[in-house]
Amino acid sequence: MLGYVEYLIPVVPPIAGIKLGLGNIAVLAAMVLLDSDSLAAGIMLTKVTMTALLFSGFGGFAYSLAGGVASLAVMMAVRRCGYFSAAGVSCAGGAAHMAAQAAVAAGLTSTPEVLYLLPLLTAVGTATGILNGIIVNLSARRLKKYIASQGIR
């Protein structure tokens, strides 16, 4: 669902590969709120597959899968350090996602010049990663308060 919402939001400037990464909120929430890397991986694979089937086809699948795998691996590693909030974890994942997509683009198109966009893409991935991490941090706080108020364990 978050992928569909993201598809409806126009990104300015319209540069290939730049998106808000809203689908990563569900992946990050599984990691942070449920403490489950395996569930996060399943959500990421489902998200990538469904987004490709609905919006982008095989070409989009290759880019999304590379970005998703790189992002997940980096987020898992950063999270294990124990020093970062969800925003920090997501920030690192966003940067890794964009770097992996740029590498796939350079390889699939045989155009290494695509890598010239890497600083811009990494900056956007970092910024959207921070935003998504903040959303998860705020959601986690509210959810924990709600659970406590209801006496749920």
Backbone as ProteinMPNN parsed JSONL, in Angstrom:
{"seq_chain_A": "MLGYVEYLIPVVPPIAGIKLGLGNIAVLAAMVLLDSDSLAAGIMLTKVTMTALLFSGFGGFAYSLAGGVASLAVMMAVRRCGYFSAAGVSCAGGAAHMAAQAAVAAGLTSTPEVLYLLPLLTAVGTATGILNGIIVNLSARRLKKYIASQGIR", "coords_chain_A": {"N_chain_A": [[0.815, -1.192, 0.0], [1.925, 1.244, 0.796], [3.761, 1.582, -1.245], [2.074, 2.083, -3.394], [0.92, 4.52, -2.628], [3.218, 6.049, -2.667], [3.784, 5.936, -5.398], [1.824, 7.596, -6.385], [2.619, 10.111, -5.635], [4.114, 12.875, -6.991], [7.534, 13.399, -7.725], [9.786, 16.004, -7.394], [12.81, 17.312, -8.421], [12.014, 15.436, -11.418], [13.862, 12.919, -11.434], [15.212, 9.898, -12.512], [14.896, 7.137, -10.377], [14.678, 8.51, -7.995], [12.781, 8.511, -5.189], [10.434, 8.567, -2.446], [10.661, 6.413, -0.736], [8.748, 5.22, 0.901], [7.755, 2.636, 1.315], [9.759, 1.445, 2.707], [9.276, 2.061, 5.304], [7.621, 0.1, 6.417], [9.374, -2.085, 6.387], [11.428, -1.194, 8.071], [9.934, -0.793, 10.409], [9.288, -3.425, 11.059], [11.811, -4.344, 11.743], [12.527, -2.675, 13.917], [10.263, -2.37, 15.706], [9.239, -4.964, 15.963], [11.478, -6.419, 16.247], [12.577, -8.166, 14.312], [14.511, -9.419, 11.946], [14.135, -11.335, 9.97], [11.414, -11.15, 9.338], [11.418, -8.537, 8.398], [12.988, -8.904, 6.101], [11.276, -10.553, 4.617], [9.124, -8.799, 4.225], [10.417, -6.839, 2.713], [11.071, -8.315, 0.362], [8.499, -8.983, -0.529], [7.448, -6.425, -0.926], [9.152, -5.433, -2.976], [8.592, -7.266, -5.045], [5.787, -6.958, -5.434], [5.636, -4.223, -6.097], [7.087, -4.198, -8.487], [5.487, -5.882, -10.083], [3.123, -4.384, -10.19], [3.85, -1.785, -11.059], [6.366, -1.441, -12.452], [7.604, -3.586, -13.869], [10.077, -6.033, -15.067], [12.539, -4.637, -15.3], [12.357, -2.629, -13.359], [12.157, -4.326, -11.196], [14.729, -5.449, -10.967], [16.278, -3.21, -10.229], [14.959, -2.43, -7.85], [15.207, -4.746, -6.272], [17.999, -4.992, -5.97], [18.527, -2.571, -4.609], [16.884, -2.944, -2.365], [17.965, -5.27, -1.12], [20.593, -4.396, -0.544], [20.028, -2.207, 1.101], [18.627, -3.444, 3.239], [20.607, -5.181, 4.251], [22.562, -3.345, 5.126], [21.047, -1.855, 6.976], [20.469, -3.849, 8.865], [23.042, -4.409, 9.815], [23.851, -1.891, 10.852], [21.897, -1.501, 12.785], [22.495, -3.542, 14.567], [24.743, -2.552, 15.786], [23.836, -0.959, 17.826], [23.916, 1.732, 18.454], [22.342, 3.537, 17.12], [19.291, 5.257, 16.362], [16.04, 4.52, 14.937], [15.954, 6.367, 12.882], [18.662, 6.804, 12.231], [19.405, 4.23, 11.437], [17.705, 3.876, 9.227], [18.573, 5.976, 7.631], [21.172, 5.155, 6.872], [20.406, 2.881, 5.452], [18.914, 4.033, 3.365], [20.883, 5.434, 1.927], [22.493, 3.272, 1.117], [20.671, 1.899, -0.46], [20.289, 3.642, -2.662], [22.891, 3.736, -3.7], [23.262, 1.073, -4.515], [21.261, 0.875, -6.476], [22.22, 2.724, -8.349], [24.569, 1.457, -9.135], [23.523, -0.854, -10.359], [22.112, 0.37, -12.44], [24.251, 1.489, -13.901], [25.504, -0.862, -14.688], [23.475, -2.344, -16.113], [22.788, -0.607, -18.183], [25.164, -0.193, -19.399], [26.441, 2.206, -19.02], [28.537, 3.941, -17.451], [28.535, 6.567, -16.703], [26.248, 7.124, -15.373], [26.839, 6.914, -12.74], [27.696, 9.399, -12.014], [25.541, 10.66, -10.968], [25.438, 9.675, -8.448], [26.262, 11.108, -5.995], [24.082, 12.949, -5.683], [21.896, 11.161, -5.629], [22.55, 9.653, -3.367], [22.438, 11.62, -1.385], [19.698, 12.235, -1.47], [18.636, 9.71, -0.814], [19.64, 9.463, 1.774], [18.375, 11.628, 3.078], [15.599, 10.98, 2.742], [15.645, 8.574, 4.051], [16.184, 9.379, 6.7], [13.824, 10.842, 7.207], [11.857, 8.786, 6.99], [12.744, 7.161, 9.066], [12.286, 8.834, 11.259], [9.509, 8.9, 11.183], [8.973, 6.227, 11.849], [10.151, 6.152, 14.409], [8.472, 7.997, 15.827], [6.006, 6.712, 15.526], [6.538, 4.338, 16.883], [6.854, 5.238, 19.531], [4.247, 6.205, 20.092], [2.785, 3.847, 19.739], [3.855, 2.221, 21.756], [3.03, 3.668, 24.019], [0.271, 3.397, 23.743], [-0.035, 0.61, 23.956], [0.879, 0.244, 26.582], [-1.09, 1.716, 27.943], [-3.29, 0.147, 27.558], [-2.701, -2.107, 28.903], [-1.505, -4.233, 27.64], [0.66, -6.926, 27.012]], "CA_chain_A": [[0.0, 0.0, 0.0], [2.802, 2.416, 0.835], [4.326, 1.717, -2.586], [1.067, 2.712, -4.237], [0.86, 5.921, -2.211], [4.435, 6.679, -3.184], [3.629, 6.026, -6.847], [0.918, 8.705, -6.674], [3.228, 11.387, -5.258], [5.133, 13.279, -7.959], [8.793, 13.836, -7.135], [10.382, 17.125, -8.118], [12.766, 17.158, -9.872], [11.765, 14.051, -11.832], [15.092, 12.203, -11.784], [15.011, 8.454, -12.379], [15.422, 6.521, -9.166], [14.399, 9.285, -6.789], [11.461, 8.295, -4.61], [10.417, 8.828, -1.011], [11.0, 5.204, 0.006], [7.74, 4.993, 1.935], [7.645, 1.209, 1.575], [10.776, 1.058, 3.669], [8.73, 2.262, 6.648], [7.161, -1.21, 6.892], [10.57, -2.91, 6.62], [12.076, -0.648, 9.26], [9.062, -1.06, 11.558], [9.47, -4.84, 11.43], [13.11, -4.472, 12.408], [12.598, -1.907, 15.166], [9.156, -2.639, 16.614], [9.049, -6.399, 16.173], [12.808, -7.004, 16.434], [12.62, -9.338, 13.45], [15.174, -9.236, 10.653], [13.559, -12.241, 8.971], [10.153, -10.544, 8.902], [11.798, -7.374, 7.587], [13.419, -9.421, 4.794], [10.072, -11.001, 3.911], [8.385, -7.603, 3.812], [11.179, -6.215, 1.626], [10.899, -9.109, -0.863], [7.109, -8.813, -0.964], [7.333, -5.041, -1.415], [9.854, -5.346, -4.254], [7.857, -8.065, -6.032], [4.488, -6.33, -5.727], [5.87, -2.957, -6.786], [7.481, -4.517, -9.86], [4.317, -6.403, -10.8], [2.1, -3.355, -10.369], [4.262, -0.496, -11.603], [7.605, -1.236, -13.196], [8.069, -4.717, -14.649], [11.334, -6.673, -14.683], [13.606, -3.648, -15.134], [12.173, -2.048, -12.034], [12.42, -5.369, -10.204], [16.182, -5.561, -10.782], [16.72, -2.042, -9.463], [14.377, -2.477, -6.51], [15.784, -5.863, -5.519], [19.369, -4.622, -5.587], [18.432, -1.549, -3.575], [16.282, -3.526, -1.164], [18.923, -6.173, -0.471], [21.682, -3.58, 0.014], [19.46, -1.422, 2.202], [18.335, -4.338, 4.353], [21.874, -5.649, 4.827], [23.185, -2.231, 5.85], [20.221, -1.531, 8.143], [20.666, -4.896, 9.866], [24.373, -4.227, 10.408], [23.864, -0.66, 11.647], [21.027, -1.724, 13.942], [23.205, -4.413, 15.52], [25.715, -1.742, 16.533], [23.151, -0.51, 19.018], [24.148, 3.152, 18.705], [21.532, 4.382, 16.258], [17.833, 5.173, 16.397], [15.473, 4.095, 13.654], [16.323, 7.36, 11.87], [20.033, 6.521, 11.819], [19.385, 2.949, 10.708], [17.049, 4.13, 7.953], [19.461, 6.872, 6.877], [22.205, 4.302, 6.262], [19.727, 2.039, 4.472], [18.555, 4.852, 2.203], [22.103, 5.679, 1.147], [22.892, 1.998, 0.5], [19.679, 1.609, -1.504], [20.576, 4.449, -3.845], [24.179, 3.313, -4.262], [23.051, -0.196, -5.222], [20.498, 1.134, -7.692], [23.104, 3.387, -9.308], [25.471, 0.428, -9.658], [22.736, -1.675, -11.288], [21.855, 1.194, -13.625], [25.493, 1.57, -14.672], [25.747, -2.177, -15.285], [22.448, -2.729, -17.081], [22.773, 0.289, -19.332], [26.552, -0.038, -19.869], [26.683, 3.647, -18.99], [29.104, 4.268, -16.14], [28.282, 7.98, -16.396], [25.131, 7.151, -14.431], [27.41, 7.053, -11.402], [27.852, 10.824, -11.706], [24.374, 11.037, -10.17], [25.514, 9.032, -7.138], [26.191, 12.036, -4.849], [22.718, 13.448, -5.546], [21.042, 10.052, -5.221], [22.889, 9.308, -1.986], [21.895, 12.677, -0.534], [18.245, 12.049, -1.417], [18.401, 8.487, -0.045], [19.935, 9.774, 3.174], [17.311, 12.501, 3.586], [14.343, 10.243, 2.848], [15.857, 7.585, 5.106], [15.998, 10.065, 7.987], [12.391, 11.13, 7.336], [11.151, 7.536, 7.263], [13.138, 6.734, 10.408], [11.567, 9.683, 12.212], [8.124, 8.411, 11.189], [8.947, 4.976, 12.626], [10.409, 6.505, 15.817], [7.26, 8.586, 16.392], [4.989, 5.651, 15.57], [6.911, 3.399, 17.943], [6.526, 5.864, 20.817], [2.795, 6.207, 20.267], [2.322, 2.47, 19.879], [4.246, 1.761, 23.089], [2.128, 4.322, 24.978], [-1.042, 2.765, 23.611], [0.055, -0.754, 24.516], [0.964, 0.399, 28.038], [-2.371, 2.194, 28.467], [-4.253, -0.942, 27.447], [-2.242, -3.232, 29.722], [-1.111, -5.336, 26.755], [2.077, -7.333, 27.17]], "C_chain_A": [[0.865, 1.264, 0.0], [3.463, 2.655, -0.522], [3.357, 2.394, -3.54], [0.935, 4.198, -3.911], [2.062, 6.669, -2.776], [4.367, 6.886, -4.69], [2.778, 7.229, -7.237], [1.532, 10.074, -6.397], [4.289, 11.759, -6.288], [6.374, 13.794, -7.238], [9.391, 14.917, -8.025], [11.794, 17.305, -7.594], [12.603, 15.687, -10.252], [13.04, 13.368, -12.347], [14.858, 10.727, -11.534], [15.656, 7.944, -11.101], [15.128, 7.278, -7.896], [12.94, 9.078, -6.386], [11.565, 8.565, -3.114], [10.785, 7.598, -0.174], [10.007, 4.873, 1.104], [7.576, 3.513, 2.281], [8.659, 0.725, 2.595], [10.312, 1.275, 5.108], [8.282, 0.92, 7.228], [8.338, -2.13, 7.212], [11.242, -2.48, 7.917], [11.245, -0.917, 10.515], [9.189, -2.511, 12.01], [10.78, -5.042, 12.177], [13.079, -3.868, 13.808], [11.508, -2.317, 16.153], [9.009, -4.118, 16.948], [10.364, -7.141, 16.389], [12.987, -8.269, 15.591], [13.252, -9.017, 12.098], [14.565, -10.127, 9.585], [12.219, -11.711, 8.463], [10.426, -9.327, 8.026], [12.221, -7.819, 6.189], [12.218, -9.887, 3.972], [9.242, -9.833, 3.405], [9.096, -6.939, 2.637], [10.973, -6.981, 0.318], [9.473, -8.986, -1.414], [6.903, -7.442, -1.579], [7.956, -4.902, -2.804], [9.069, -6.077, -5.347], [6.545, -7.391, -6.422], [4.659, -5.011, -6.484], [6.244, -3.2, -8.245], [6.282, -5.004, -10.671], [3.302, -5.308, -11.116], [2.557, -2.144, -11.172], [5.42, -0.509, -12.577], [8.11, -2.405, -14.027], [9.432, -5.216, -14.205], [12.458, -5.681, -14.467], [13.549, -3.011, -13.762], [12.469, -3.047, -10.939], [13.915, -5.478, -9.922], [16.721, -4.412, -9.932], [16.235, -2.121, -8.01], [14.984, -3.589, -5.664], [17.201, -5.536, -5.068], [19.36, -3.591, -4.465], [17.894, -2.104, -2.273], [17.24, -4.43, -0.399], [20.054, -5.381, 0.179], [21.192, -2.8, 1.23], [19.228, -2.299, 3.431], [19.62, -4.798, 5.037], [22.54, -4.551, 5.66], [22.374, -1.888, 7.097], [20.385, -2.581, 9.243], [22.006, -4.716, 10.577], [24.419, -3.002, 11.316], [23.026, -0.841, 12.911], [21.719, -2.57, 15.01], [24.252, -3.659, 16.324], [25.118, -1.243, 17.836], [23.289, 0.97, 19.321], [23.166, 4.076, 18.002], [20.044, 4.171, 16.484], [17.352, 4.65, 15.043], [15.841, 5.073, 12.541], [17.74, 7.117, 11.359], [20.128, 5.244, 10.999], [18.815, 3.163, 9.31], [17.886, 5.024, 7.045], [20.527, 6.052, 6.15], [21.594, 3.407, 5.187], [19.355, 2.8, 3.208], [19.757, 5.126, 1.31], [22.547, 4.407, 0.423], [21.957, 1.637, -0.656], [20.013, 2.358, -2.793], [21.894, 4.055, -4.5], [24.023, 2.011, -5.052], [22.274, 0.018, -6.514], [21.357, 1.821, -8.756], [24.065, 2.375, -9.93], [24.751, -0.471, -10.658], [22.457, -0.896, -12.57], [23.094, 1.281, -14.5], [25.766, 0.25, -15.381], [24.756, -2.547, -16.372], [22.45, -1.862, -18.33], [24.147, 0.434, -19.986], [26.925, 1.433, -19.972], [27.229, 4.023, -17.622], [28.884, 5.73, -15.742], [27.098, 8.148, -15.44], [25.652, 7.383, -13.012], [27.695, 8.506, -11.026], [26.684, 11.34, -10.863], [24.45, 10.518, -8.738], [25.52, 10.008, -5.961], [24.771, 12.581, -4.612], [21.793, 12.347, -5.035], [21.3, 9.662, -3.77], [22.345, 10.354, -1.014], [20.385, 12.523, -0.383], [17.911, 10.808, -0.59], [18.638, 8.691, 1.442], [18.805, 10.596, 3.784], [15.991, 11.75, 3.743], [14.459, 9.15, 3.902], [15.659, 8.186, 6.479], [14.514, 10.333, 8.225], [11.612, 9.864, 7.694], [11.489, 6.996, 8.648], [12.444, 7.539, 11.488], [10.114, 9.23, 12.318], [8.019, 7.139, 12.019], [9.204, 5.257, 14.107], [9.148, 7.056, 16.483], [6.144, 7.548, 16.524], [5.273, 4.681, 16.703], [6.563, 3.964, 19.311], [5.028, 5.819, 21.089], [2.255, 4.803, 20.482], [2.665, 1.924, 21.261], [3.365, 2.392, 24.166], [0.751, 3.675, 24.94], [-1.041, 1.38, 24.245], [0.094, -0.677, 26.046], [-0.378, 0.818, 28.628], [-3.447, 1.102, 28.442], [-3.874, -2.153, 28.286], [-1.858, -4.45, 28.902], [0.351, -5.655, 26.98], [2.578, -7.964, 25.91]], "O_chain_A": [[0.572, 2.229, -0.706], [3.698, 3.801, -0.905], [3.763, 3.183, -4.393], [0.847, 5.032, -4.811], [1.935, 7.779, -3.294], [4.841, 7.901, -5.201], [2.984, 7.819, -8.298], [1.023, 11.089, -6.873], [5.269, 11.032, -6.446], [6.272, 14.535, -6.26], [9.487, 14.763, -9.243], [11.959, 17.443, -6.382], [13.004, 14.799, -9.5], [13.253, 13.261, -13.554], [14.366, 10.342, -10.474], [16.8, 8.271, -10.784], [15.314, 6.736, -6.807], [12.01, 9.413, -7.119], [12.658, 8.767, -2.586], [11.181, 7.739, 0.983], [10.383, 4.306, 2.131], [7.286, 3.179, 3.429], [8.445, -0.285, 3.267], [10.904, 0.722, 6.035], [8.534, 0.635, 8.399], [8.301, -2.868, 8.196], [11.582, -3.313, 8.757], [11.798, -1.234, 11.567], [9.197, -2.792, 13.209], [10.848, -5.818, 13.13], [13.55, -4.48, 14.766], [11.801, -2.584, 17.318], [8.691, -4.478, 18.082], [10.372, -8.339, 16.675], [13.473, -9.293, 16.071], [12.618, -8.425, 11.225], [14.481, -9.732, 8.422], [11.927, -11.817, 7.272], [9.741, -9.113, 7.025], [11.856, -7.183, 5.2], [12.155, -9.642, 2.767], [8.717, -9.87, 2.292], [8.452, -6.523, 1.674], [10.727, -6.37, -0.722], [9.275, -8.895, -2.626], [6.265, -7.308, -2.623], [7.351, -4.318, -3.703], [8.906, -5.555, -6.45], [6.233, -7.27, -7.606], [3.901, -4.724, -7.411], [5.775, -2.493, -9.136], [6.088, -4.585, -11.812], [2.695, -5.308, -12.187], [1.759, -1.537, -11.887], [5.467, 0.342, -13.465], [9.004, -2.2, -14.848], [9.901, -4.881, -13.118], [13.259, -5.852, -13.547], [14.567, -2.87, -13.085], [12.971, -2.682, -9.876], [14.323, -5.588, -8.766], [17.525, -4.625, -9.024], [17.003, -1.907, -7.072], [15.246, -3.398, -4.476], [17.56, -5.775, -3.915], [20.097, -3.721, -3.488], [18.391, -1.771, -1.198], [17.318, -4.362, 0.828], [20.433, -5.657, 1.317], [21.866, -2.746, 2.258], [19.6, -1.922, 4.542], [19.706, -4.802, 6.265], [23.022, -4.804, 6.764], [22.947, -1.654, 8.161], [20.433, -2.238, 10.424], [22.09, -4.855, 11.797], [24.959, -3.064, 12.42], [23.413, -0.381, 13.985], [21.548, -2.338, 16.207], [24.611, -4.078, 17.424], [25.821, -1.121, 18.839], [22.814, 1.422, 20.362], [23.158, 5.279, 18.263], [19.592, 3.06, 16.76], [18.144, 4.379, 14.14], [16.02, 4.669, 11.393], [17.982, 7.22, 10.156], [20.841, 5.184, 9.997], [19.378, 2.687, 8.324], [17.9, 4.841, 5.828], [20.753, 6.237, 4.954], [22.196, 3.199, 4.133], [19.469, 2.268, 2.103], [19.659, 5.059, 0.084], [22.932, 4.457, -0.745], [22.394, 1.136, -1.692], [20.018, 1.775, -3.877], [21.998, 4.042, -5.727], [24.592, 1.868, -6.135], [22.591, -0.59, -7.537], [21.226, 1.521, -9.943], [24.339, 2.437, -11.129], [25.315, -0.812, -11.697], [22.558, -1.447, -13.666], [22.995, 1.158, -15.721], [26.205, 0.234, -16.531], [25.152, -3.013, -17.44], [22.142, -2.344, -19.42], [24.281, 1.106, -21.009], [27.631, 1.848, -20.891], [26.465, 4.385, -16.728], [29.034, 6.085, -14.573], [26.961, 9.18, -14.782], [24.967, 7.984, -12.185], [27.912, 8.813, -9.854], [26.816, 12.326, -10.138], [23.62, 10.879, -7.903], [24.822, 9.747, -4.981], [24.319, 12.662, -3.47], [21.001, 12.57, -4.119], [20.36, 9.372, -3.029], [21.847, 10.008, 0.057], [19.854, 12.667, 0.718], [17.006, 10.845, 0.243], [17.91, 8.146, 2.272], [18.333, 10.293, 4.881], [15.333, 11.874, 4.776], [13.478, 8.832, 4.575], [15.03, 7.569, 7.339], [14.003, 10.083, 9.317], [10.792, 9.882, 8.612], [10.626, 6.44, 9.329], [12.054, 6.993, 12.52], [9.553, 9.181, 13.412], [7.085, 6.986, 12.806], [8.552, 4.668, 14.969], [8.792, 6.63, 17.582], [5.428, 7.521, 17.526], [4.357, 4.25, 17.402], [6.033, 3.248, 20.161], [4.594, 5.442, 22.177], [1.369, 4.592, 21.312], [1.849, 1.234, 21.872], [2.993, 1.719, 25.127], [0.139, 3.435, 25.981], [-1.958, 1.031, 24.989], [-0.583, -1.45, 26.723], [-0.766, 0.334, 29.691], [-4.399, 1.142, 29.222], [-4.636, -3.117, 28.371], [-1.88, -5.573, 29.405], [1.179, -4.755, 27.121], [3.738, -8.371, 25.842]]}, "name": "protein", "num_of_chains": 1, "seq": "MLGYVEYLIPVVPPIAGIKLGLGNIAVLAAMVLLDSDSLAAGIMLTKVTMTALLFSGFGGFAYSLAGGVASLAVMMAVRRCGYFSAAGVSCAGGAAHMAAQAAVAAGLTSTPEVLYLLPLLTAVGTATGILNGIIVNLSARRLKKYIASQGIR"}
